[in-house]
């Protein structure tokens, strides 16, 4: 067997299947441990639950074998493990809520339904999107869609304010956070825009304090995105979405230009704008007060907009200690919205610092595989899109964990794959599908030429060729 043939059969799907067994064992095992911890018996539906979760994972695995055989073999198992642990913790909270009169429960069954829909949607993306570069045609369409989605909660009768933030829309009995889908659309727009204009943005400007600053006329895009993010902060009372969208743009701008000055300018603009907004608008200032003075008795006992929820979460994490109270043995249910906004504190209480760090490490490896995909893919658009999507998953996790641990002010975002929420789960599984699609192109071997030339020349497999306005090279098969 030739070296090329041996390389072609190493798709990684066997490795992925083995890792999926481990991931499913973690998720299903956590579900069983919750039943043992709360009711001293394994849940009666554990076999059906395990079969359902296994079927969903195998469905996507088979789709990858069919449509994206060279996709990264680590991404899917990582996501299945996170999703499974999140389902187990939501089920644990459901058992606690059932004992409380007039308390909503049934979150686990709804989350399992959303998981099934999300996996099917991810499979559809992999089947229908044969080449990620197709998305570049819709650069400005994605911009319009993203801005409309961000603005939807402001529409009277459609938007809904919860916990002081107007980030929800409700159609009938179905609620969703459109910003979760806006981040995907805007990532496509940013990637398409920056790959076309990166040469202009990377032009040398004046040097100040060792930083190569851009020309004044090149600041337009970042000023526009900065203004839009501040509008979200002020009008929708949503620090999380504002920080997420602006952070994603600055990160992708850095990936496109490799200029540290853009990061410095971006951080200065956002921090300055947020501080001014905190002084000028009372609802923004209240978020900062609860963050800076969380243990103030007046703020702690405040019925609305105080720090009670934040402090209860901190108490729960401290009760968990290093190794946790054990699944089903803590009291995470006394924290409001423990299944969604504060699922990190719920997990930290029952799994301890060790368990929480393990989950965060899984998220970190997921982001690393996304960035590795960005490095490996051959076209500029794919590099920026994969890098942006990997960053947004990691940054959203940081924003949530930083909020509940008082590193930054509390936000209304949900932890990817762990927290309860249909729109979050749908959007993040679509991100996974896009990363898998791009990684398939990144890991797929270059086409080989097996025949010699008529004159006995040696076939050359990896000849570089410019790919137009992307200014990158593509490995192609040629014969000399």
C-alpha positions in Angstrom: 0.0 0.0 0.0 1.4 3.4 -0.9 2.0 6.2 1.5 -0.8 8.2 0.0 -3.3 5.4 0.3 -2.3 4.8 3.9 -2.8 8.4 4.6 -6.2 8.5 3.0 -7.7 5.8 5.2 -6.8 7.7 8.4 -10.0 9.7 8.7 -10.2 9.6 12.5 -13.8 8.2 12.5 -12.7 5.1 14.5 -11.0 7.4 17.1 -14.2 9.5 17.2 -16.3 6.4 17.8 -14.1 5.3 20.7 -14.2 8.8 22.3 -18.0 8.8 21.9 -18.2 5.7 24.0 -16.3 7.6 26.8 -18.4 10.7 26.4 -21.7 8.8 26.5 -20.5 6.9 29.6 -19.9 10.2 31.3 -23.3 11.6 30.4 -25.4 8.5 31.1 -23.4 7.7 34.2 -24.1 11.2 35.6 -27.8 10.7 34.9 -27.7 7.4 36.9 -25.7 9.0 39.7 -28.3 11.7 40.1 -31.0 9.1 40.7 -28.9 7.3 43.2 -28.0 10.6 45.0 -31.6 11.9 45.2 -33.8 8.8 45.4 -31.3 6.0 46.3 -32.1 4.2 43.1 -31.1 4.3 39.4 -33.8 6.1 37.4 -36.2 3.7 35.8 -35.9 5.3 32.4 -32.1 5.2 32.3 -32.0 2.6 29.6 -34.4 4.7 27.4 -32.5 7.8 28.1 -29.2 6.2 27.3 -30.5 4.7 24.1 -31.8 8.1 23.0 -28.6 9.9 23.7 -26.6 7.2 22.1 -28.8 7.2 19.0 -28.4 11.0 18.6 -24.6 10.7 18.9 -24.4 7.8 16.4 -26.7 9.7 14.0 -24.2 12.6 13.7 -21.3 10.1 13.7 -22.8 8.3 10.7 -23.5 11.6 8.9 -19.8 12.6 9.4 -18.7 9.3 7.9 -21.0 10.0 4.9 -20.5 13.7 4.3 -17.4 14.8 6.2 -15.1 11.8 6.7 -12.1 13.9 7.5 -13.7 16.1 10.1 -12.0 16.6 13.4 -12.6 13.4 15.5 -12.5 15.1 18.9 -15.0 17.9 18.5 -18.2 15.7 18.5 -17.2 13.6 21.6 -16.4 16.8 23.6 -19.8 18.3 22.8 -21.7 15.1 23.6 -19.9 14.9 27.0 -20.8 18.5 27.9 -24.4 18.1 26.6 -24.8 14.9 28.6 -23.5 16.4 31.9 -25.8 19.4 31.4 -28.8 17.2 30.9 -27.9 15.2 34.1 -27.7 18.4 36.2 -31.0 19.7 34.8 -32.6 16.4 35.6 -31.2 16.7 39.2 -32.7 20.2 39.6 -36.1 18.9 38.2 -36.2 16.3 41.0 -35.7 19.1 43.5 -38.3 21.4 41.9 -40.9 18.6 41.9 -40.9 18.7 45.7 -41.8 22.4 45.7 -45.4 23.4 45.3 -46.1 25.8 42.4 -42.6 25.5 41.1 -42.0 25.0 37.4 -40.2 21.7 36.5 -39.9 19.3 33.5 -36.8 21.1 32.2 -34.9 17.9 31.6 -37.5 16.5 29.2 -37.7 19.7 27.2 -33.9 20.0 27.1 -33.7 16.4 25.8 -36.2 17.4 23.1 -34.1 20.5 22.2 -31.0 18.3 22.1 -32.6 16.0 19.6 -33.8 18.9 17.4 -30.3 20.5 17.6 -28.5 17.3 16.6 -30.9 16.8 13.6 -30.3 20.5 12.6 -26.5 20.0 12.9 -26.8 16.9 10.7 -28.8 18.9 8.1 -26.2 21.6 8.0 -23.5 19.0 7.3 -25.6 17.3 4.6 -26.7 20.5 2.8 -23.6 22.6 3.2 -21.0 20.8 1.0 -18.5 23.6 1.1 -18.2 26.3 3.8 -16.9 28.8 1.2 -20.5 29.0 -0.1 -21.4 31.1 2.9 -19.1 33.9 1.7 -21.6 34.7 -1.0 -24.0 35.8 1.7 -21.6 38.2 3.6 -23.9 41.2 3.6 -27.1 39.2 3.8 -25.7 37.7 7.0 -25.0 41.2 8.3 -28.7 42.2 7.7 -29.9 39.0 9.3 -27.6 39.4 12.3 -28.7 43.0 13.0 -32.3 42.2 12.6 -32.0 39.3 15.1 -30.2 41.6 17.6 -32.9 44.2 17.3 -35.9 41.8 17.5 -36.3 42.1 21.3 -37.0 45.8 20.9 -40.1 45.2 18.8 -43.2 46.0 20.9 -45.3 43.0 21.6 -42.6 40.6 20.5 -39.7 41.4 22.9 -39.9 40.3 26.5 -37.9 41.6 29.4 -36.7 39.0 32.0 -34.5 39.9 35.0 -34.0 43.4 33.7 -32.6 42.4 30.3 -34.7 42.6 27.1 -33.0 39.8 25.2 -36.0 37.5 24.7 -38.7 37.3 22.0 -41.9 35.2 22.4 -44.0 33.8 19.6 -47.0 32.0 21.1 -45.7 29.7 23.8 -42.2 29.5 22.4 -39.5 31.9 23.6 -36.0 32.3 22.2 -32.9 34.5 22.5 -32.3 35.8 18.9 -28.8 37.0 19.9 -27.7 33.3 20.0 -28.4 33.0 16.3 -27.2 36.6 15.5 -23.6 35.6 16.6 -23.5 33.0 13.8 -24.8 35.4 11.2 -22.4 38.2 12.3 -19.5 35.8 12.4 -20.1 34.9 8.7 -20.4 38.7 7.9 -17.2 39.5 9.8 -15.3 36.7 8.1 -16.4 37.8 4.6 -15.8 41.5 5.3 -12.4 41.1 6.9 -11.0 38.6 4.3 -11.8 41.1 1.6 -10.6 44.2 3.4 -7.8 42.9 5.7 -5.0 44.3 3.5 -6.4 47.8 4.0 -6.9 47.3 7.7 -3.4 46.0 8.1 -1.7 49.0 6.4 0.9 50.6 8.6 0.0 53.8 10.5 1.8 55.9 13.0 3.6 54.2 15.9 2.7 55.2 19.5 4.2 53.7 22.6 5.4 50.7 20.6 2.0 50.0 19.0 1.5 50.2 15.3 -1.8 52.2 15.2 -4.2 52.1 12.2 -4.9 55.1 10.0 -7.9 57.2 11.2 -10.0 56.3 8.2 -9.6 52.6 8.8 -11.3 52.9 12.2 -14.7 53.1 10.7 -15.7 49.4 11.0 -14.7 49.1 14.6 -16.5 52.3 15.5 -19.7 51.1 13.9 -19.6 47.7 15.7 -18.7 49.5 18.9 -21.7 51.8 18.6 -24.0 48.9 17.8 -22.8 46.9 20.8 -23.3 49.9 23.1 -26.8 50.4 21.7 -27.5 46.8 22.7 -26.2 47.5 26.2 -28.3 50.6 26.6 -31.5 49.7 24.9 -31.8 46.0 25.8 -30.0 46.2 29.1 -27.8 43.4 28.0 -24.2 43.5 28.9 -23.6 39.9 27.9 -24.6 40.1 24.2 -23.0 43.5 23.9 -19.7 42.2 25.2 -19.9 39.0 23.2 -20.5 40.6 19.8 -17.9 43.3 20.2 -15.4 40.8 21.6 -16.0 38.5 18.6 -15.4 41.3 16.1 -12.2 42.4 17.8 -10.9 38.8 18.0 -11.6 38.2 14.3 -10.1 41.6 13.4 -6.9 40.5 15.2 -6.9 37.2 13.4 -7.2 39.0 10.1 -4.5 41.6 10.6 -2.3 40.2 13.4 -2.1 43.7 14.9 -2.2 44.0 18.6 -3.2 47.6 18.3 -6.7 46.6 17.3 -7.2 44.6 20.5 -5.9 47.5 22.6 -8.2 50.0 20.8 -11.2 47.6 21.1 -10.7 47.0 24.8 -10.3 50.8 25.5 -13.4 51.6 23.5 -15.6 49.0 25.2 -14.5 49.6 28.7 -14.8 53.4 28.3 -18.2 53.1 26.7 -19.5 50.7 29.4 -18.3 53.0 32.2 -20.0 56.0 30.6 -23.2 54.0 30.2 -23.0 52.9 33.8 -22.9 56.5 34.9 -25.6 57.7 32.4 -28.1 54.9 32.6 -29.5 53.6 35.9 -30.2 50.1 34.8 -26.6 49.7 33.6 -25.3 51.2 36.8 -27.4 48.7 38.8 -25.6 45.8 37.2 -22.2 47.3 38.1 -23.3 48.1 41.7 -24.5 44.5 42.2 -21.1 43.3 40.9 -18.9 45.7 42.9 -20.9 45.6 46.2 -22.5 42.1 46.1 -22.3 41.6 49.9 -23.9 45.0 50.7 -27.0 44.1 52.8 -29.2 46.6 51.0 -28.3 45.1 47.6 -28.5 41.6 48.8 -32.0 42.0 50.2 -33.2 44.0 47.2 -36.2 42.3 45.6 -35.4 43.3 42.0 -32.0 44.0 40.5 -30.0 43.2 43.6 -27.2 40.7 44.3 -29.1 38.0 46.2 -28.9 35.5 43.3 -25.2 36.1 42.8 -24.3 35.7 46.5 -26.4 32.5 46.8 -24.5 31.1 43.9 -21.2 32.0 45.6 -22.3 30.3 48.8 -23.3 27.2 46.8 -19.8 27.0 45.2 -18.1 27.4 48.5 -20.2 24.6 49.9 -19.0 22.3 47.2 -15.3 22.8 48.1 -12.7 20.8 46.2 -14.6 17.6 45.4 -18.2 18.6 45.7 -21.1 17.3 47.7 -21.9 14.7 45.1 -24.6 14.6 42.5 -28.0 14.9 44.2 -26.5 15.7 47.6 -26.3 19.5 47.5 -28.9 22.3 47.4 -28.3 24.1 44.1 -32.1 24.5 43.7 -32.2 27.4 46.2 -30.4 29.6 43.6 -32.9 31.3 41.2 -32.5 30.1 37.6 -30.1 27.3 38.7 -30.9 25.3 35.5 -30.0 28.1 33.1 -28.0 31.3 34.1 -26.5 29.7 37.2 -25.9 26.1 36.1 -22.2 26.6 36.7 -22.8 27.2 40.4 -25.0 24.1 40.5 -22.3 22.0 38.9 -19.6 23.5 41.1 -21.6 22.7 44.3 -22.1 19.1 43.5 -19.0 18.3 41.5 -16.7 20.6 43.3 -13.8 22.7 42.0 -12.3 19.6 40.5 -15.4 18.7 38.5 -15.9 22.3 37.4 -12.3 22.5 36.2 -12.7 19.3 34.2 -15.8 20.7 32.4 -14.0 24.0 31.7 -11.1 22.0 30.4 -13.4 20.2 28.0 -14.6 23.5 26.8 -11.0 24.7 26.4 -10.1 21.7 24.3 -13.1 22.3 22.2 -12.0 25.9 21.5 -8.4 24.6 20.8 -9.7 22.2 18.2 -11.6 25.0 16.6 -8.5 27.2 16.4 -6.5 24.2 15.1 -9.1 23.9 12.4 -8.6 27.6 11.6 -4.9 27.1 11.3 -5.2 24.0 9.0 -7.9 25.2 6.6 -6.5 26.6 3.3 -8.8 29.5 2.5 -8.8 32.9 4.3 -12.6 32.9 4.8 -12.6 29.5 6.4 -9.7 30.5 8.7 -11.5 33.6 10.0 -14.9 31.8 10.3 -13.5 28.9 12.2 -11.4 31.1 14.4 -14.3 33.4 15.1 -16.7 30.6 16.0 -14.2 28.8 18.2 -13.5 32.2 20.0 -17.2 32.9 20.5 -17.8 29.6 22.3 -14.8 30.1 24.5 -15.6 33.7 25.2 -19.3 33.0 26.0 -18.2 30.5 28.5 -15.8 33.0 30.0 -18.5 35.7 30.2 -20.9 33.3 32.0 -18.4 31.9 34.4 -16.8 35.3 35.0 -20.3 36.7 35.8 -21.2 34.0 38.4 -17.8 34.2 40.0 -17.7 38.1 40.1 -14.8 38.5 37.7 -17.1 40.6 35.6 -20.7 41.9 36.0 -23.4 39.3 35.8 -24.9 38.7 32.3 -27.9 36.9 31.0 -26.0 34.5 28.7 -26.2 30.7 29.0 -23.2 28.3 29.2 -22.8 26.6 25.9 -24.2 23.0 25.9 -24.5 22.8 29.7 -27.4 25.3 30.5 -31.1 24.9 29.9 -32.2 26.8 26.8 -33.4 25.8 23.4 -32.1 28.7 21.4 -28.7 28.4 22.9 -28.5 24.7 22.3 -29.7 25.1 18.7 -27.2 27.8 17.9 -24.2 26.1 19.5 -24.9 22.8 17.7 -25.0 24.7 14.4 -21.6 26.2 15.4 -20.3 22.6 16.0 -21.6 21.6 12.5 -19.8 24.5 10.9 -16.6 23.7 12.7 -16.9 20.1 11.6 -17.5 21.1 8.0 -14.5 23.4 7.9 -12.3 20.8 9.7 -13.2 18.3 7.0 -11.6 20.6 4.4 -8.7 21.4 6.7 -7.8 17.7 7.3 -8.7 16.3 3.9 -5.5 15.3 2.1 -4.6 17.1 -1.1 -5.6 15.3 -4.3 -2.8 13.0 -5.5 -1.7 12.2 -9.1 -0.7 8.6 -9.5 0.3 8.5 -13.1 3.7 9.6 -14.4 4.0 12.0 -17.3 4.7 10.6 -20.8 8.3 11.7 -20.5 8.8 9.9 -17.2 8.5 13.0 -15.0 7.8 12.8 -11.3 4.2 13.7 -10.2 4.1 16.7 -7.8 1.2 16.7 -5.3 1.6 19.9 -3.4 2.1 22.8 -5.7 1.0 26.2 -4.4 -1.5 28.3 -6.3 -2.9 31.7 -5.4 -6.7 31.7 -4.8 -7.7 35.1 -5.9 -8.6 37.8 -3.3 -8.0 35.5 -0.3 -4.3 35.9 -0.8 -3.7 32.4 0.5 -2.3 29.3 -1.2 -4.1 26.1 -2.0 -2.5 22.7 -2.3 -3.4 21.1 -5.6 -2.3 18.2 -7.6 -0.3 19.0 -10.7 2.0 17.0 -13.0 5.4 18.1 -14.2 
